[in-house]
Amino acid sequence: MSGPLNKRIEPMRGSAFRLVLYSVAYGALPLMAHPYRWPKTMKASTIVFASLLLATAICTGCASSKRGLAGKPTGTPLVQVSVFPPAYQGAARAVAQSLKQSGEKPGEFYAEVSSEDKALVFHLWHASAFERANQNVPGNPGGKCRDVWYDLVTGKVTQTLFWQ
């Protein structure tokens, strides 16, 4: 032992951060002489980076695969028949007519169309599915979304199934 155990260690000078690793005092703990101070440019760049990271996280959380951003539908409005490919336009009219006959308003539906064997399947999203209260709700959030099968041979709607 080379000195007393309670020897006072003076603050270091000349560096913002130093540890007392080799001290004459036996058992001396490492000492931070001065708190570390970031240069002003580091503060600004860290704040900008953190802001960009937060904005990216928020935008990623807002994206929804089918319902679009901020409740905007991604399908084609069913009443805009001319937007569909020519082969689907007659089927879109028939699907809209079947909705009218069942008491629905075709203008409130958005469609995505897929084909199966000799039929077209209209996956219909109702406007209520895009309301803020129904965001991130699985299944059929408004209770009006459905699939409608249109038979290409007979030219008629053959089946309507509501989503579960």
Buried (B, 14 or more C-beta within 10 A) or exposed (E): EEEEEEEEEEEBEEEEEBEBEEBEBEEBEEBEBEEEEEEEEEEEEEEEEEEEEEEEEEEEEEEBEBBBEEBEBBBBBBBEBEEBEEEBEBBBBBBBEBBEEEEBEBEBBBBBBEEEEEBBBBBBBBBBBBBEEBBEEEEBBBEBBBBBBBBBEEEEBEEBEEBE
